[in-house]
C-alpha cells in the first residue's frame, strides 16, 4: 500500500496518546478513500453508549478487530488497547472511530504534524467548515429511494436525467446554470430551472466528505456522513444520476420527537436544503448530555458541534412571576400573573384588551421585560390604519448607497423580521424575546400579517417569503403580546383566524387587577383614597363596560398638584364620555362631573343624592 499523502496523527480523548496513519489512493466499496492505521497505535479501551447506534459499521468493525487479535491490550500505554498490525479502514472517519470509540469526522480529526487537517489534502479542495444537509428521497417519481436504495447501498443521490455526462465536482454555478439552460430548457419552466441549479450546485460543489446528510422517510429522520466524492452514474428510471457515498447511522429518529427548530428547517420544500444553521441539533440526536459534555471537553478549547449541541439543548423557559413583580405592578394576586405566563407559554401569542387607561401597554412591557430577562429582549411597535406587511415584516424601502449616494429600493427588514432573526441566532434560542404590538386592532391584520398568520399557529413550519424569497419560520422563543382598546369597537372586527391564534385577557375596571389598582397605588404613594372613590362612582354610572374609565388617568404626578384633579377630569375624562354619549342628550357634566360624584360618595346628612339624567 503506497500513498502520496503525508502521515497524519490523531490524539485520543482527554489528552491521551497519539495514533498515526495515512490516507490511501485506493477507494473502498462506498467510494471513499481508504485509510490505514499503523501498527502500534493506541486505542481507547471503551466506547460511548451511542456508538453502536450512531456508527454501527465502525462499532462492528472494531469488535471484529478485537476478536481477531488485531487490537490487543497495550503494553506501552497501560489502560489502553493497541493495534497489533496495520489496519486498513474504509474511510478516514471509520479509522478515527475505531480508535476513539465514538463518532468522529476523520476529515478534520486526522491532522499532520504541523496541524493541517486531512481535508486540506483532498484532490477537490474542501473550503470552509463542514456543513449539514437535507436531501429528500422518499418520493422520487413515486419511489421511496431512502428505503429502496440509499440505506441498503450506503449512498445519497439526486436525479439529473437530462444533465450532460462528464460534469465534474469543481464547477462554478455560472457554468452549471448554462448547462441546465441548455439541457433542460425544453422540459422545465424558468423557476424550476433556477431551483434545479441551486440544488445541483449544492450537491456537486458545496457538499464534501465529512459533511452530515439527513433525509426523511416513513416519519423518521435518518442521519449519515458523506464519505466520498460525487459520481455521475446511470440508474434505473434516471432517478439517481448523481450519487455520493454515505455512512448512515442505524438509528431512526421519529420526526414528531425532533426539536421544533429542526422541524422548521426540515419543512422547507426543496430537495436539497442547507441545515447548517441547526447542525448542533442534528449532532445532538441520540447522544446524552454527559456524552456531549465529555466530547466537548476533549476539544481542548476549540469550538465544536458537541459544545454547540449542549448550548442548543438548553431549554427555553419562562420564569414564574414573583411576589416582588406583583408588588411592582400593583397586581392583586401573583397567581393572576402566573396565568398570563402560562397562556404565553402555551400559545406564544397573547392580547390584553380593555377600555382606555387600564394599563395594558405598561403591563405588557413590564411583563415582557421580566419574562425575557431585560428590556434588550423586548421590542415595541404600534399599529395604525396605514400600517402594512412591508412596515411590519419586510418590503422594499428607498435606501442610500453610502459610497455612491444613489437611492434605490432595497428589501428592508421590519421589526418582526429583525427580532425574529435576533431570537433565532445560535446561543439565543433558549432566551425569550418579546414583540409588544400596541393597538393591534387598529391595523388591517390580514394585510399586515400576510403569510405569517400560518406561522403563528404552526411554529414548527416554514414558509417562502413574498419579497425576499427566503424560507422563514417564527422562532419558538419569540412571543407576541398585543393590546386592544375596546372603546373604539374595533375589537368586534377581529376575525376568527386572529382569535384562534391569540389568547385574550380582559383588563376591566369591573374586575381585578384593574378594579383595585388605583386604590393600591394611592396607598403606596401615601395619598388620600378619594380619587379611587370618585373613579368607582363614575364607572358605576357608565352603562357600557367598554367605555368605563381606567385608573391610569389618575396615576400621574400632575393630577396631585394644585388643581390637577379637576384639570384632568375636565380635559381627559369628560371628553371621552362626551364622545360616548354623543347625540344622546346626556348632560355629561351633571352626570359625571366631580361635583356630582363628590355629592354621591359623601352626601350631606339627611339629604338625598342628586338625581342625574
N, C-alpha and C positions, 0 to 999 in steps of 0.2 A: 504494500500500500504506500504509494508516494503521493506527495501533496506539494503544491506551490505556495501553500499558505503558511504563515508563521505559527509558532507554538502559542497556544492560549492557556490561560490559567483561570481557576475558579476557587475562591475561598469558601470553605464550608461555613455554615451558620455559627453565629456567636463568636466570631474571631477564630474559627477553627483552622486546621492546616489547609494547605493549598493543593488542589488537584490540577493535573496538566493533561492537555490533549491537543488534537489537531483536526482541522476541517479537511475533508477529502473531496476530490473532484467527483468521485463516484456518487451516483444518486440511488436512493433506496426505492422501494416499491411505490411509496407515496409521492415520489417526485422531489423530495427534499435531499439536499446534500448530506451524506453520511458524516459522522464524527467519531473519531477514535479516542478513547480514554486510555492513557498509558498505564501499563502495569506499575504497581507500587503506589497508586494514588489513594488517599484517604477517602472513606465512605462513611457517611453518617449512619450510626447503628440503628436508628429508629426512623419511623415516618410519621407525618402528621395525620390526624384522623381522616381528613378529607382526601388524602392522596389516592386511596383505592377507588374512590368515586369520581373524582375530578380527572385523574390521569390513569385510567385503568391499564392501558397498554404498557406504560412505563412501570407501573407497580408490578404487573405480572412478569415483565422482563427482569426486573430487579430480583424478584423471588426466585426465578429460574437460575439467575446467575449465582445466587447464594446456594441454591440446592446443588448446582453443578460444580461448586468449588471455585468459581471464577471470582467470587467475592468472599473473603475469609476474614477471620479475626486478625487484627493488626498487631504486629509485634513492635512496630516503630511508634505508633500512636496509641497508647493504652486507652481503652474505652471506645475506640473507633474500629470500623471494618477497613478492609484494604483490597484493592484489585490485585488478583494474583496473575493476571495476564492482560495483554492489550484487549480492550473490549470495543467492538465496532457497534455504534448505535445508529438508528435510522435518521436522526436529526440532532443538531446541537442542543435542542431543548430536551430531548429524551436523554442525552448524555448528562446534562445538568441534573435532571430529575432523579436518575438512579443514584446520583451521588448525594444529593441534599434531601431526598425523601419527601419531596413536595413539588407542586407545580412550579415551573421556572421557565423564564424566557431565555433560552440559550443564546439568542442572537445579541442579547445585551449583557447577560451574566458572564459569558466567556470573554476574557479580555487579554490583550497582550501584556508583556511586562511593563510597558510604558502607559497602560491604561486605556488603549483604544479597543472599543467593543468589536466583536466578530462581525457585526453588521456592516462596519466600515469596509470590510474586505470582500463584500459581495460583488459579483460582476455587474449587477444593477444597483447603483447607489441607493441606499435607504435613507432618505432625508428626513430629519426630524424624529420626534419620539414615536413610539408605537401607538397605533390607533385601534379603536374598537368599531366594528361594522355590523350592520344588519343586512343580510341578503335573504330575500324572500324566495321560497321554492316549494311551498305547499300547494300551489295551484298554477302550474306552468302548462298551459294548453290542456287543462283538465287533469293533469297528473301531479301527485304529491311526490316531487323528486327528493324531498328530505328523507322520507321513509324508503322510497324505492331505490335511490341511488346514493345520496350524499352520505348518510350514516353508514350503510353497508360498505361503501367503497372509499370512505375517508376523503371526501372532496367537497367542494362547493363550486357552483357554476352559474353562468348567466347565458341566456340564449342570444346568439348573434348569427342567425341563419343566413342573412344576406351579406354579412360583412366579409370583405375580401380576405383571402388567406394571406399568411405571412405578416400579420400585424404583430409588431414587437411590443415588448413591455415598456421600452423607453419611447414614448410617443407623446408629442405635445397635444394639447387639447385642440389647438387650431388644425393640426394635421388630421386628427380624428374627426373633427367636425366636417372637414372636406370629404373624407371617406364616407361618412354617414350620409351626407347630402347626395353624393353620387350613387351610393349603393342602396339607399332606402328612399330616395326622392319620390319614387312612383308608388310606394307602399305605405308610407306613414305621413301624417299631417306635420305641419311645421312644429307645433307644440310637442308632438310625440317625438320628433327627431331631436329637439332641444333636450328633452328629458333623457332620451337614449344616450346622447353624447355625454351627459353628466354621469350617468350610471356606468357606461363602458369605461370612461376615463378613470373613475374611481376604482373600478375592478382591475384595469390594466396598469395604471400608472401610480395610483396612490397606495393601494394595498401592497403589503410587503411581508416577507416571512417574519414571524414574531407578533404580528397583529392578531387581535382577538376577533373572531367572527361569531355572530349569533344568527339563529334562524328560528322560525316558529312553525310548529306542526302539531295537529291534534290537541290544541290547547296548551302546549308546553313550549318552553324556551330551551333550545339546545345551544351550547357554547363550545367553541373549539379554538384552536390556534392554527393560523396559517403557517405551514412548514415548508413551502416551496414556491417557485415562480409560476406564473401563469402559462398555460399551454392552450393552443388552439387545436381542437380535435373535431372529428366528425362524430355525430351522436345520433341516436335514434330519434327521429322526428325533429331533428335540429333543435332540441330543447336544451342542450348543454354543450355549446360550441366552445366556450371559454371556461377553463377549469383551473382550480388551484387545489393542491393537496392540503388537507386539514386533519389534524388530530382532534377528534371530537371527544368531549367528556362523556362518560356513560350516564351521568345524571341528567334527568329531565326536570326542569323547574316549572311547576304549574303557573300559568300566566296570571291567574287571579291572585296569586300569593306574591307577585313581584312588587317591588316598591312603586309607588304611584308615579314618581318622576321617570322611572324606567318605562312604565306602561305608556306614558305620554309620548316618549320618543319612538316606541315600538308601534304606535298608532299612525305614524307618518306614512302616507300612502305612496311610497316609492319602492322600487325593487331593490335598490342599494341605498342604505342610509348610514351616514356617519354618526355613530353613537359615542364618540369620544367624550362628549360633554357629560355622559353618565357612565364612563368607563369604570369609575370607582364602585358604582353599584353592581355592575356586572362582575367585577373582580371579587366582590364580597360574597357572591352566591355560593352557598354550600360550605361556607367556612365560618367557624366560630370566632367570637371576639378575641378569645385567647390566642387562637392560631394566627389571626391577622396581627395582633399586637406583637407576637413573637417574631413574625417575619418582618414587620416594620422596624422593630428594634435592631434587627440584623442588618439593616441597610446602611448602618454606620454614618448616619447624618444625611444621607441622600434622600431626596423626595421619592416616594414610592406609591404605587397603586394601593398597597396594603394600608399605608397610613391614610391615604385619601379615602379608602373604603371605611376605615374606622370613623373618620370625620363625617362621611356621608351617612353613616348609621346612627349618628346622634339624633335622637328622636325629637321631633317638633313637639313642644309643649306650650301650653298657655298657663301661666301661674294663677293660682287661686287668689281671688280678691281677699284682702286683709281688712281687719277692723280699722287700721290706720287709713286705708284708702276710703272706706265708708265714712270715716270722720271727716276726711278732707273734702269729700264730695257732698257731705251732709245728707247721705243716704240713710234711711231709717233702719235698714237691715242688710248685713253683709250677704245674706242668702239671696237677696234680690240681685246684687251684682254678680254673684256666682251663677245665677240663672242666665244672665247676659253672656257670661263667659262660656257656659255650656252651649248656648244657642250658636255662638260664633264657632265653637269647636265642631259642632255637628253640621252646620250649614255653610260656614265660611262667609256668609253674607247676612247682614242684619240691617233693619231700618228702624230708627226711632222716630215716631210720629206723634204729633200733638199740636195744640194751639201755640200761638206766638209766646215767647218768653218763658217756656218751660225748661230751658237749659239743655236742649237736645244737642246742639253743636258742642257746647262746653263739655257735656258728659261724654260725647263720642270721642273727642280729642283726649281727654284725661284718661278714659278707659283704654284707648288705643296705646297711649304712651306707657301706661302701667303694664299692659299685657305684652307690648313689644319691647319693653326694656329701656325705653327712652324716646325722645322726640325724633331722633335720627331715623327711626324706622316708620315714621308717620308722615304722610303727605295729605294735604287738604286741597280739594278742588270744589268750586261752586258751579252748579249747573244753572243755565238760564235758557230762555226760549230759543236763542240763536246758537246754542251750543251744538256741536256736531261730532260725528265719529272722527273726523280729521283733527278736531281740537282735543278730543279725549284720548285717542289711541295713536293713530299715525295718519299722516297725509302730506301732501305737497305744500311746502311753505317757501316763500322767497327768502333766500339766504345769500349773503355777500361772500364772494371768494376773497379771503384775506390777502391773497397775492395780487390778483388782477383787479379786485374791487368791482368785478362784474356781479350782477344779481341774477340768480337763476332759481328755478323751482327745484327743490330737493325734498326727498322724503324725510320728514322730521318726526321724531317720536313725541307723543303726548304724555301726560302724567301717568296714565296707567301703564303704557309700554315701558317708560323709564323705571317705574317702581317694580314692575314685573321682572325686568332684566336684572335689577339690583337684587331682588329676592332670590332669583334663580342662580346667582353666582355660586361657584363651588366654595364651600365654607360658610355660606349664608343660609343654606336650605333648612337648618334647624332653628333659625331665628325668625319669629313672626314679624311680618311687615303689614302695615295697615294703610288703606286708602280711605279717607273720610270724604264723602260726597255730600256737601251741604246743598239743601234744597233740591234733592234728587228728582223730585216730581215736576220741577219747572221745565225740564227739557223733554224733547220727544225721545223717550227711552229706546224705542225700537231703532230709531235713526242713529242715536249716539252709540249704542252697544253693537249694532250690526251682528256679525257672526259670533261676537263674544258672548251673546246670550247663551249659545250652546255650551260654551266653556264654563259658564257659571254653574251649570248643572252637572257637567261631565268633566271633572277636573283631571281625569286620567286620559283624556283625549287631546289631540292636537288638530288644528285647522290651518288651511292655507290662507294667508292674509291677502286682503284685497289689493293693497298698494305695493308692498314690498315683495310679496310672493313668498315670504318666509313661512315655515311651518312653526306655529306658535301654540303654546299651552300655558294656561294660568298656573303658576307655581302653587303647590299645596300650602305654602307658608304665607300666601298673600290673602289677606282678609279685607272685606269691604264693609264699611259702616255708612249708611245713608241716613239723612234726616229729611223729614217731610213736615211741612206746615199744613195743618188741616183747615186753617181759616179760609184758604182760597178755593176749597172744594176740589182741587186738582187731584187729591188722593183717590177720589172716586173714579178717575180716569186711568188709574194704573191697571194694566191688563193682567190677565190670568197668568201669562208667562212670567211676568215680573213677580207676582205674588208667590208663585211656586218656587222661585229661586231665592227668595229672601225670607227670613223670619222677621215678623213685625212685632214691635213692642211699643205700647202706648205710654206716653208721658202726659198725664192729665191732671189739672188742678183738683179733680174729684177724688183721685186716689194717690196713695204713696208710690214713689217717694216725693212726688211734686207737691202733694197736698200740704205736708208739714214742713216743706223746705224753707220757706221764708221765716217761719217761726223759729226753726233751729238756727238759721243764720243770725237772726236778731239776738237770740240768746247768746250765741258765740261772740257777737260784737258788743254785748252788754247794753243793748238798746231796748226801749220800751216795745211791747208787743202790739201796740195799736195798729201799725201798718198791716200786720198779719190779720188782725181782726177786720180791718177795713176791706182787705182783699177777699177774705172769706165771705163777707157780707155782699160784696159786689158780685162775686161769682154765683152766689145763691140766687141773684136776680137775673142772671143771664140764662135764658131758657135753652139756648143751643150750646152743648158742651164744646163744640169745635170753636166757639168764639169766646170761651172763658179766657180770662187773663192769667198769664203765667207769672210766677213770682220774681223772675229776673229783672223786671222793670223796677222793682223796689229793692234790689240788692246792689245798689251802686252808691258810692260815697256822696255824690252830688245830691241825692234825694234827702240827705240828712243835714244839709246846710240850711241856713235860714231861708224859708220859703220854698225849699227844694221839693217837698212832698206835693204841695199844691201845684207847683210848676210841672212836675212830672205827670200828675193826674190830668192837668188841663191840656198838655201838649202831646202826650203819648198814649194815655189810656183811653180818654174820652173820644179822640178821633177814631180809634178802632171800633168803638161801639156805635159811633155815628154812621160809619160805613155799614156795619151790620144791620142797623135799623133804617137804612136809607129808604125813604118813601113810605115808611110805616106810620109816620106821625107820632112817634115816641119822643117824649121830652127827655133827651139823654141826660142833660144836666140835672134835671129834677129827680130822675130815677137813679143815676149812677154817680152824681156829684158827691164830693166829700161831705158837704153839709148834710145831705140826705142820709148818707151812710153812717156818719157820726151820730146822727139823731137815732138811727136804727139800733146801733150797738150800745148806746147809753142814753135811752130816752129819759126825759125829765120825770121825776117822781109823780105818779098819778096821771101822767099824760099818755095818750095813745100815740103810737108811732105814726109818722106821716104816711099817708097812702099815696103811692105813685102810680102813674099810668105809663 
